[in-house]
Amino acid sequence: MEPVYASVIAFARGLFALQGLRCTITGAENVPTTGGAVMAINHTGYLDFALAGMAARPSGRLVRFMAKEQVFRHRISGPLMRGMHHIPVDRDAGAASYRAAVGALKAGEIVGVFPEATISRSFELKEFKNGAVRMAAAAGVPLLPTVIWGSQRIWTKGHPKRLGRTRTPILLSVGTPIPVSRRDDPELVLLTLRKAMTELLHAAQEAYPPLTGDDLMFLPARLGGTAPTPEQAEQLDLAEAAARAAGGSSGASD
């Protein structure tokens, strides 16, 4: 175990214990014990990085996450991210991070990717970018469809943090690995990945304890919740992007 990563894992486990988080992992056996893989993860909350890595721990693996470059420049998080060998992403010039990720995959690492790129305000799957598929194909490694459900209740975009002892259930699901090669049509593979993650997400939502009252804000409109619809969420994202471009801010971003 790497000392920096081990320390961060110990801290995170202690924090989650204090919060009383109840994490259930299904499909952990789908995480390979050796060799590279791209772990493709849905994104509903700011703690998804820490939580998704737990799905690989039963196999004794560490996940190298791709994260926005700003996190690596922070005086506290930067040294930790570099110490854990995560991969910085410059969204305006992503070629270097892509090469770094493919290199890590070929070296036998598991690389964690959020195909939606940003947090989903609707808590449904957003449109996927194809970087995860392209990296898996270039490195000749499988995709691991992975879903988190429940993390949005702790800390997500547009809502205050709930970091106390909430005893929030968290479901982590890893699907059957999807083999990828250079000969495959990346768009067809992307559709296969999205289908697998949709099925995992819907199964997790069905298995989750019912949400009522104020917690309905964390439930998709499709399921009777009061979260924005995907169309409404897209408009909120566009407004936030416009505010940033104008030099303003409309809240936390990811």
Wavefront OBJ file of the C-alpha trace (Angstrom):
o trace
v 0.000 0.000 0.000
v 1.262 3.452 -0.883
v 1.734 5.678 2.208
v -0.145 8.755 0.956
v -3.033 6.746 -0.465
v -3.146 4.569 2.667
v -3.363 7.646 4.888
v -6.144 9.183 2.804
v -8.098 5.911 2.813
v -7.750 5.664 6.593
v -8.944 9.263 7.005
v -11.888 8.725 4.641
v -12.941 5.533 6.400
v -12.804 7.311 9.741
v -14.855 10.209 8.385
v -17.436 7.881 6.868
v -17.644 5.984 10.168
v -18.262 9.230 12.057
v -20.995 10.087 9.561
v -22.492 6.645 10.032
v -22.527 6.039 6.294
v -23.802 2.585 5.447
v -22.016 1.471 2.291
v -23.118 -1.633 0.404
v -20.985 -2.886 -2.482
v -22.309 -5.270 -5.113
v -20.277 -6.679 -7.981
v -16.910 -6.151 -6.281
v -15.818 -9.441 -7.842
v -16.008 -7.718 -11.240
v -12.988 -5.563 -10.377
v -9.915 -7.419 -11.703
v -7.231 -8.215 -9.139
v -4.496 -7.461 -11.680
v -4.159 -5.513 -14.899
v -5.537 -2.262 -16.188
v -9.180 -1.228 -16.447
v -11.204 1.947 -16.894
v -13.720 2.374 -14.090
v -16.538 4.458 -15.584
v -18.611 6.040 -12.797
v -21.796 8.108 -12.675
v -21.507 11.462 -10.912
v -24.103 12.771 -8.453
v -22.042 14.183 -5.582
v -18.752 15.729 -4.519
v -17.702 12.652 -2.518
v -17.974 10.280 -5.482
v -14.185 10.096 -5.856
v -13.702 8.793 -2.336
v -16.703 6.487 -2.455
v -16.047 4.931 -5.859
v -12.568 3.864 -4.817
v -14.117 1.703 -2.102
v -15.577 -0.581 -4.763
v -12.041 -1.620 -5.753
v -10.749 -2.273 -2.234
v -12.116 -5.859 -1.910
v -9.917 -6.734 -4.900
v -6.948 -5.021 -3.274
v -6.804 -2.337 -5.958
v -6.263 1.420 -5.922
v -8.017 3.681 -8.422
v -6.191 6.543 -10.144
v -8.834 9.171 -10.771
v -8.875 11.739 -13.521
v -9.741 15.078 -11.894
v -9.794 18.705 -12.962
v -6.431 20.428 -12.861
v -7.532 23.077 -10.339
v -7.659 20.427 -7.606
v -3.956 19.700 -8.158
v -3.076 23.368 -7.746
v -4.709 23.664 -4.311
v -2.194 23.914 -1.471
v -3.826 21.075 0.499
v -5.454 18.790 -2.042
v -2.672 19.197 -4.626
v 0.075 17.294 -2.759
v -2.422 14.589 -1.815
v -3.672 14.142 -5.385
v -0.131 13.931 -6.700
v 0.878 11.579 -3.887
v -1.952 9.232 -4.855
v -0.884 9.403 -8.515
v -4.207 10.716 -9.733
v -4.267 12.295 -13.186
v -4.888 16.040 -13.726
v -7.221 17.052 -16.547
v -7.006 20.380 -18.336
v -10.420 20.634 -20.001
v -9.044 23.083 -22.569
v -6.065 20.905 -23.523
v -6.734 17.291 -22.656
v -4.161 15.507 -24.841
v -1.544 15.276 -22.080
v -3.967 13.873 -19.517
v -5.259 11.380 -22.096
v -1.714 10.133 -22.749
v -1.031 9.913 -19.014
v -4.193 7.876 -18.468
v -3.418 5.471 -21.306
v 0.101 5.065 -19.943
v -1.258 4.242 -16.489
v -3.695 1.706 -17.965
v -0.937 -0.006 -19.943
v 1.102 -0.156 -16.728
v -1.727 -2.147 -15.127
v -3.541 0.594 -13.195
v -7.278 1.094 -12.750
v -8.195 4.593 -13.921
v -11.408 6.167 -12.645
v -13.369 8.308 -15.107
v -16.673 10.184 -14.873
v -18.057 9.984 -18.455
v -20.609 12.696 -17.676
v -17.696 15.045 -16.823
v -19.791 17.026 -14.305
v -22.280 16.312 -11.536
v -25.782 15.484 -12.722
v -28.308 17.821 -11.088
v -31.165 15.564 -12.200
v -29.453 12.475 -10.704
v -30.063 10.733 -14.021
v -27.228 9.895 -16.397
v -26.151 12.897 -18.465
v -24.746 12.643 -21.975
v -21.500 10.636 -21.966
v -18.207 11.813 -23.406
v -16.279 9.057 -25.193
v -12.903 9.524 -23.492
v -13.314 6.460 -21.275
v -13.991 4.242 -24.284
v -11.113 5.690 -26.319
v -8.671 5.184 -23.443
v -9.781 1.592 -22.867
v -9.437 0.831 -26.578
v -6.009 2.456 -26.828
v -4.719 0.517 -23.821
v -6.515 -2.748 -24.625
v -8.257 -2.928 -21.236
v -11.895 -3.458 -20.201
v -14.439 -0.907 -19.034
v -15.924 -1.353 -15.563
v -19.452 0.157 -15.457
v -19.823 1.533 -11.923
v -22.696 3.297 -10.205
v -22.997 5.209 -6.932
v -26.381 5.997 -5.441
v -27.015 7.975 -2.253
v -23.973 10.262 -2.300
v -26.114 13.153 -3.551
v -27.769 13.242 -0.120
v -24.443 14.135 1.520
v -23.038 16.863 -0.711
v -24.035 17.758 -4.235
v -24.285 20.719 -6.555
v -26.846 23.337 -5.570
v -27.478 21.954 -2.070
v -25.806 22.552 1.314
v -23.434 19.955 2.730
v -24.869 17.376 5.127
v -21.636 16.124 6.677
v -22.927 15.282 10.133
v -23.911 11.850 11.393
v -26.588 11.282 8.765
v -26.364 7.465 8.581
v -26.962 7.791 4.850
v -27.091 4.511 2.912
v -24.669 4.434 -0.031
v -24.978 1.792 -2.747
v -21.966 0.982 -4.943
v -22.468 -1.333 -7.908
v -19.865 -2.650 -10.369
v -21.139 -4.355 -13.498
v -19.655 -7.031 -15.700
v -16.474 -5.797 -17.424
v -16.962 -4.680 -21.019
v -14.056 -5.740 -23.273
v -12.802 -3.083 -25.689
v -10.366 -3.226 -28.593
v -9.154 -0.825 -31.251
v -11.337 -2.621 -33.786
v -14.566 -1.750 -31.952
v -16.776 1.164 -32.953
v -16.348 3.584 -30.014
v -19.901 4.905 -30.336
v -21.362 1.398 -30.125
v -19.191 0.636 -27.094
v -20.337 3.908 -25.533
v -23.971 2.846 -26.020
v -23.178 -0.518 -24.391
v -21.539 1.242 -21.450
v -24.449 3.631 -21.014
v -26.963 0.771 -21.143
v -25.034 -1.170 -18.499
v -24.764 1.860 -16.220
v -28.441 2.721 -16.690
v -29.438 -0.783 -15.633
v -27.148 -0.622 -12.602
v -28.468 2.818 -11.636
v -32.127 1.811 -11.913
v -31.470 -1.351 -9.887
v -29.750 0.691 -7.165
v -32.612 3.196 -7.099
v -35.139 0.384 -6.734
v -33.145 -1.213 -3.906
v -32.637 2.061 -2.019
v -34.779 2.903 1.038
v -37.713 5.150 -0.005
v -37.080 8.889 0.143
v -39.782 11.161 1.575
v -40.274 14.768 2.678
v -37.310 17.070 2.118
v -35.252 14.169 0.770
v -37.424 14.091 -2.341
v -35.105 16.823 -3.678
v -32.496 14.079 -4.092
v -34.797 11.818 -6.104
v -35.159 12.062 -9.902
v -38.385 13.529 -11.232
v -38.884 10.242 -13.109
v -39.347 8.515 -9.745
v -41.624 11.174 -8.257
v -38.874 13.295 -6.745
v -38.460 17.051 -6.933
v -34.997 17.085 -8.513
v -34.801 18.971 -11.828
v -35.666 17.020 -14.947
v -32.702 16.351 -17.263
v -33.920 19.208 -19.469
v -34.182 21.615 -16.532
v -30.778 20.479 -15.247
v -29.228 21.189 -18.637
v -30.569 24.737 -18.558
v -29.120 25.239 -15.068
v -25.744 23.967 -16.294
v -25.837 26.314 -19.281
v -26.680 29.271 -17.037
v -23.817 28.392 -14.701
v -21.379 28.093 -17.612
v -22.503 31.460 -18.968
v -22.024 33.068 -15.550
v -18.490 31.667 -15.305
v -17.677 32.864 -18.813
v -18.876 36.341 -17.847
v -16.622 36.323 -14.797
v -19.427 35.638 -12.309
v -20.491 32.570 -10.372
v -23.779 30.793 -9.789
v -22.634 28.435 -7.087
v -20.347 25.445 -6.723
v -19.168 23.794 -9.896
v -17.651 20.476 -10.759
l 1 2 3 4 5 6 7 8 9 10 11 12 13 14 15 16 17 18 19 20 21 22 23 24 25 26 27 28 29 30 31 32 33 34 35 36 37 38 39 40 41 42 43 44 45 46 47 48 49 50 51 52 53 54 55 56 57 58 59 60 61 62 63 64 65 66 67 68 69 70 71 72 73 74 75 76 77 78 79 80 81 82 83 84 85 86 87 88 89 90 91 92 93 94 95 96 97 98 99 100 101 102 103 104 105 106 107 108 109 110 111 112 113 114 115 116 117 118 119 120 121 122 123 124 125 126 127 128 129 130 131 132 133 134 135 136 137 138 139 140 141 142 143 144 145 146 147 148 149 150 151 152 153 154 155 156 157 158 159 160 161 162 163 164 165 166 167 168 169 170 171 172 173 174 175 176 177 178 179 180 181 182 183 184 185 186 187 188 189 190 191 192 193 194 195 196 197 198 199 200 201 202 203 204 205 206 207 208 209 210 211 212 213 214 215 216 217 218 219 220 221 222 223 224 225 226 227 228 229 230 231 232 233 234 235 236 237 238 239 240 241 242 243 244 245 246 247 248 249 250 251 252 253 254
